[in-house]
Amino acid sequence: MEKPNFRTEILRTLEGKTPVQIPVGTFTTAPVLELMDLCGAARPEADSQPEKMALLAFSQYVNASFEALRYPFDMVVLGEALGCIVDPGTKAKLPTVLKGPMEISPAVPELPEDLLERGRIPAVLRATEILREKAGSTLPLIVGMEGPADLATYLCGTTRFLKWTIKRPHIVTRLIDLCTDACIVYARECLKRGADVVVITDAISSPDMISPDAFRTLIKPRMGRIPKALGSGKTVLHICGAADSIIYDMIECGFDGLSLEEGIKDLKTATETAHESGVAVIGSVSTSRTLLRGSPEDIKKEAFKCLRNGVDILAPGCGLAPETPLRNLKALVEARNEFCGIKR
C-alpha cells in the first residue's frame, strides 16, 4: 500500500472529512530521550537552536514513524517572551517558569510591540521555516503553545491567579485578554512561516484546577477569539484532566479539534458530542501510565479502546515523558495499522 500524504490526511481530518487512514502522531510535547540520541539533537540546545529543534521534531517521523511533526518541546516560550524568569532545564528536564513579572509588580503589563523578537520565539519561527522546507507538502507541522490561562499563571503565579478568579475576576479578564492577544500574534506568525496546525494547551482550564463556571465566564470568551483570529489556519485545543463537564464549552470555542487526556471519564460520549459539531477528537493514550511504563501490548490494548471510542487521530493523551521508550511510540502506529487492517 502506498503511503498517503500525511499532511493532507491530518488537514482533512481537522476539516471533518474522512481520511484514507486514521492519522497517528502527537499534538502535545515530545522531548523523548531516545529520539534525541538517535537524531543527534538534544535539549536544552534543541529548545533554542532552530536547526536542532527542527532535527528533533523531524525525528518523530524518521525514528518513531509518527505522521506529524510537533514542536517546540516545552510550554513556556510565550511566558519567557513576556518577561518570566525561566529555568532552561536539561536534556531530561523541561524548561519551567521560576517567577513571573506580576509577582514583582501586580500591574497587568502591555503586549510588547516586539513580542515576536523576544526570547525563543525567533528560534521557533526559524525552525518552522526549516521544517516546512524539509517536510515539503507531505508532513504536517504542529506548533504548540501555552494557552491564555496557563500563560496568565506564569505571569502572576498559579496561587494568585486561582484566588483572583474568585476575588478579583476583573483583573483576571484583563490578564486573560492580554495573554489571548499574545497567543494570537504568535500563532499568526507561526502559520505565516509554514505551520499547519496551532495547538493551544491550557492545563489550568481543566475542571481539576478551576470550576467549569469560572472557565465559562472568564476564559471561554477569550479562548474563542483565537480560532476566529486565525482564519483558515487549523487549530486544536488541549485541556488536561477530566474535561467532561466542559466538552460543550470547548466545542463552542470554535477549534477544529479537541485533544483530550486519558483523564476524560467518558471518551465515547465526548467524541460523539464533538462529532455532532464537526469537531475532531485527538488522543488519548495515557502518557504517564501506559506510554511511559507499559509494554507495547499495553499500548495497543489502550489504543484499540481509544479507536473504538471514535478518536479521529490516535495520539498520546498529554505531553510525553522524556524517558518514554521509543518502542512504545512505534506501538501506537502498529496499533493503528492492526486496527485498520493496514499491512506495511
Helices and strands as residue ranges (DSSP letters): H 6-14, H 33-39, H 45-48, H 50-62, E 69-71, H 77-81, E 85-87, E 96-99, G 101-103, G 115-117, H 121-135, E 141-146, H 148-156, H 158-167, H 169-193, E 197-201, G 203-205, H 212-214, I 215-219, H 220-223, H 225-230, E 234-239, G 243-246, H 247-252, E 257-260, H 267-276, E 280-285, I 287-291, H 296-308, E 313-316, H 326-340
